[in-house]
Amino acid sequence: MDEKLLKPYDPKKTEERIYKLWEESGFFNPDVSIEKGITKPDAPYFSIVLPPPNVTGNLHTGHALTLIIEDIMVRYARMQGKNTLWLPGTDHAAIATQTKVEKLLEKEGLKRKEMGREEFMKRVEKFAQDSHDTIVNQCKKMGASLDWSREAFTLDEKRNLAVRTAFKQMYDDGLIYRGHRIVNWDPKGQTVISDDEIVYEEKKNKFYTFKYGPFEISTARPETKFGDKYVVMHPDDKRYQKWNHGDKMTVEWINGPIEATVIKDEMIDMEFGTGVMTITPWHSHEDFALAEKYKLEKEQIIDKYGKLLPVANEFAGMKITEAREKIVDKLKEKGLVVSIDENYVNRVATAERSGGIIEPQIMEQWFIDVNKKIPSRSDKSLKELMLEPVRDGKIKILPNHFEKVYFNWIENLRDWCISRQIWYGHRIPVWYKDKEVYCGLEAPKEKGWTQDEDTLDTWFSSGLWTFSTLGWPEKTEDLEKYHPTTVLETGHDLIFFWIARMILMSEYLLGEIPFENVYFHGMVRTADGKKMSKSMGEKAVDPLTIIAKFGNDALRMAMIIGNTPGNDLKLNENDIRGYGKFTNKIWNASRFILEKTSDLDINKIPPLDEEDTISQKELIDLIKEISKEMNEFRYSLVAEKLYHYFWHTFADILIERSKEKILKNNNAESAKTLLYLQLNILLKVLHPFIPFVTEEIWSMIPTKNKRLLLVESWPNYE
């Protein structure tokens, strides 16, 4: 018996050595598996791309869960003999990374604009590279069997070519345009952000009701009301039947009398406030839509730094928070304040990265038109291309209740603003010269052209991830072989950020779906259900700390059992400690079996007796059951069944029964054969879930034509 088995299992001394063994074997790369005869060239494929972690720091428990679930998927597919590719990469995460570096520079007393673009970019790229190296090391520590030979980065040269190609094709098709539309402006970060990068915070504010001519209007933002000259109500509101759409009147307002126009529209909520509102088209998405509908004037009240413009008269130059109460005082003096609710709670839009309060603004930006008909796609719009594959079942979402969420979001989708006023990212491939505009894959050769200063929304490049990583826009062998990918596994919070945009890009640029299945995992929470955060301490959020204490296999089991698609997982140390004991149970059981079966001639295994034949059939039935469930992505259920079978049936019943048979020499050969066969099979089916201890034990088992457990065949229950 191997001397290692004589000692207790030590994850610290085992896991790094085992991962190095796997990596050096080359079997993470499907090409190597084919070259060495492990996988047949014509075998069906299984492909998945790793959701690229942001190069902003360390991996957290959410990343750990992603790596564990995907590694289970990949190891199972590889053992099935499929041509299996798990493609790794990282995301430049434009705003997140730039914001992080700017905060670090502030501590040194440095500012981005003072440094200049070139010097600043050097600092960002150094930070991103250091973060990338940390992330790759952590992925390996997690045991992720990724094909590192194909690693990609959303901002590398190949992905940059893909981005420029996609932009130009959309530009030439008239889907990308530059225009003045309302966007989410972050005054603190000084850039546009997408709807999906907004965090809504509930805050207690005052809610004001003012007299506006014959009406009463309510608002939490009186500082935006200087230019309000349209009063809107529902056409069915009986309280205002005497007023007609288009009626005009003179009303006393903040800076004196103004002419107001009545607008009647179904968008007004009759139950909110007085059922009447004035609109500020420059600083509200809903008001902008109304102004576009009726061709109304739009006036800017607040500048891009969050300060009032000259239209505010004596309040010009003030920050809106400073001016608010002073404006209300002026309205009080005019007798226009009806009431003030001191306990009003509303949802305030803030920028996820900078924390700044969002100020909608009409700005000239680059947009993708999601409603324009595309001749090359049977006159379907991008919105239709996003809806169809999910609606037709070509893409299956697990759990399927997220399909309704997806449909609702797409159906209400506005044109996508893709330009950002930051330096780190893919520069927009458009150049200007006088009044000429040029869009191309490369800069014009003639002198005098100036490239657009803006960069692209980071989700533009990550939207290409399933195929840019496989070599697109070139027609590569990888792209032909592995796309569409088999499954996309990620958190359900990315359904709009990423999933929808990948479907958009793949359907438009390739004319096919990016993946066949979407598997959403839930959020990792503490034992008492709280969201994991750094303030809770390193042990609560750092998977590597947990691994150092309990081992990788223990963490994997704790994060997969009880973790069903879409539902949050409560994680605590007691569970991890318990699965650490399970790892030791497997080790100790294997030690006993290898000791008792050392004299078994594996070339002449004797038949089982009737009792042991029944036990073996029960295991075969279990394999049949769990194989079906693995194909259905029911990993939590499979892991739980294997845990209970090994501990309560194999260890508690079969090993104890075999001990008695061996001791009394009553069918000892049958007992040894059963243990040997069961252990061989159980190590294989446990391997996707707890790969390290199973690979270590497998290396000590005398078997015919043995190879790494990593590439052994999944048991054939037939």
Secondary structure, 3 states (H helix, E strand, C coil): CCHHHHCCCCHHHHHHHHHHHHHHHCCCCHHHHHHCCCCCCCCCEEEEECCCCECCCCCCHHHHHHHHHHHHHHHHHHHCCCEEEEECEEECCHHHHHHHHHHHHHHCCCCHHHHCHHHHHHHHHHHHHHHHHHHHHHHHHCCCCCCHHHCEECCCHHHHHHHHHHHHHHHHCCCEEEEEEEEEEECCCCEEECHHHEEEEEEEEEEEEEEECCEEEEECCHHHHHHCCEEEECCCCHHHCCCCCCCEEEEEECCEEEEEEEEECCCCCCCCCCCEEECCHHHCHHHHHHHHHHCCCCCCCECCCCEECHHHHHHCCCEHHHHHHHHHHHHHHCCCEEEEEEEEEEEEEEECCCCCECEEEEEEEEEECCCCCEHHHCCECHHHHHHHHHHCCCCEEECCCHHHHHHHHHHCCCCEECEECCCCCCECCEEEECCEEEECCCCCCCCCCEECCCEECHHHHHCCHHHHCCCCCCCCHHHHHHCCEEEEEEEHHHHHHHHHHHHHHHHHHCCCCCEEEEEEECCEECCCCCECCHHHCHHHHCHHHHHHHHCHHHHHHHHHCCCCCCCCEECCHHHHHHHHHHHHHHHHHHHHHHHHCCCCCCCCCCCCCHHHHHHHHHHHHHHHHHHHHHHCCCHHHHHHHHHHHHHHHHHHHHHHHHHHHHHCCCCHHHHHHHHHHHHHHHHHHHCCCCHHHHHHHHCCCCCCCCCCHHHCCCCCCC
